[in-house]
């Protein structure tokens, strides 16, 4: 069962992401863009009231999933890492500040400025390849093998 904090975050994100063309199933939002599926999900820590927003792109040429999970993304990152110079980690921390103690609408601004821009960039062949070839890009062996062949 989802915590009150996760329910709060989902309620905050739902209308915003719907306005940007995303559809929600379970705890994941997806948006098809040409030959890609953009994916956004919220994941909480099992030990604390802190959350991460995962963003990823599933390349349809590399699989046949109609509703891929965030873990199925060929290229993915956490918004917390990508937008680390913002206050996103503070805004997703309910350990120190409860649901009513900190205005969290800034999450939407950060998601739009960083997350949606990253997703749009990675939803093209050239953008996905540029992200994949970053030296700091860490991925599973199956992802690396699949993308090596795809971008060759």
Order of alpha helices (4+ residues) and beta strands (2+ residues): alpha-beta-beta-beta-beta-beta-alpha-alpha-alpha-alpha-alpha-alpha
